């Protein structure tokens, strides 16, 4: 189920076009998650979170790789509440 949600989120984010570097990185990492490369993404996430702590895409990526479903849902809710106009 978690992988299905990750794939759906990945497809939604990949359909939007943006020129921001971190957005492109997030799209690449979401695609990696969809392909099962979660550990690789987890290793890159701390750097993204440090560099772009308030970017909604980075926050979404963080939520996607959280293993605790309840924590992930809370993170998704926060993203929707704090960044209602984001992709």
C-alpha positions as CSV (number, residue, x, y, z in Angstrom):
1,X,0.0,0.0,0.0
2,X,2.8,2.4,0.9
3,X,4.5,1.8,-2.4
4,X,1.3,2.4,-4.3
5,X,0.9,5.8,-2.5
6,X,4.5,6.6,-3.3
7,X,4.0,5.8,-7.0
8,X,0.9,8.0,-7.2
9,X,2.6,10.9,-5.4
10,X,5.6,10.5,-7.7
11,X,3.4,10.6,-10.8
12,X,1.6,13.7,-9.7
13,X,4.8,15.5,-8.9
14,X,6.4,14.4,-12.1
15,X,3.6,15.8,-14.2
16,X,4.2,19.4,-13.0
17,X,7.0,21.5,-14.6
18,X,9.3,23.6,-12.5
19,X,12.8,25.1,-12.9
20,X,13.8,25.0,-9.3
21,X,16.8,22.7,-8.6
22,X,15.4,21.2,-5.4
23,X,12.1,20.5,-7.1
24,X,13.9,18.5,-9.8
25,X,15.9,16.7,-7.2
26,X,12.7,15.8,-5.4
27,X,11.1,14.5,-8.5
28,X,14.2,12.3,-9.2
29,X,14.1,11.0,-5.6
30,X,10.4,10.3,-5.7
31,X,10.9,8.3,-8.9
32,X,13.7,6.4,-7.1
33,X,11.3,5.6,-4.3
34,X,8.8,4.3,-6.8
35,X,11.5,2.1,-8.2
36,X,12.3,0.7,-4.7
37,X,15.5,2.6,-4.1
38,X,14.2,3.9,-0.7
39,X,17.5,3.5,1.2
40,X,19.3,5.5,-1.4
41,X,16.8,8.3,-1.0
42,X,16.9,8.2,2.8
43,X,20.7,8.7,2.6
44,X,20.2,11.9,0.5
45,X,17.3,13.3,2.6
46,X,19.3,14.8,5.5
47,X,21.2,17.1,3.1
48,X,18.0,18.2,1.3
49,X,16.3,18.8,4.7
50,X,19.2,20.9,5.8
51,X,19.4,22.9,2.6
52,X,15.7,23.3,2.0
53,X,13.9,22.8,5.4
54,X,10.7,24.7,4.4
55,X,10.3,23.4,0.8
56,X,7.0,21.5,0.5
57,X,8.5,19.1,-2.0
58,X,11.3,18.1,0.3
59,X,8.8,17.8,3.1
60,X,6.7,15.5,0.9
61,X,9.8,13.4,0.1
62,X,10.4,13.1,3.8
63,X,6.9,11.9,4.4
64,X,7.1,9.3,1.6
65,X,10.2,7.6,3.2
66,X,8.9,7.7,6.8
67,X,8.3,4.1,7.7
68,X,5.7,4.8,10.5
69,X,2.4,5.3,8.5
70,X,0.9,7.4,11.3
71,X,3.8,9.8,11.3
72,X,3.7,10.0,7.5
73,X,0.0,10.9,7.5
74,X,0.7,13.7,10.1
75,X,3.5,15.0,7.9
76,X,1.1,14.9,4.8
77,X,-1.5,16.8,6.8
78,X,1.0,19.4,7.8
79,X,2.1,19.9,4.2
80,X,-1.4,20.4,3.0
81,X,-2.1,22.9,5.9
82,X,1.1,24.9,5.7
83,X,1.6,24.8,1.9
84,X,-1.9,24.8,0.4
85,X,-0.8,26.3,-2.9
86,X,2.2,24.0,-3.6
87,X,2.2,21.3,-6.2
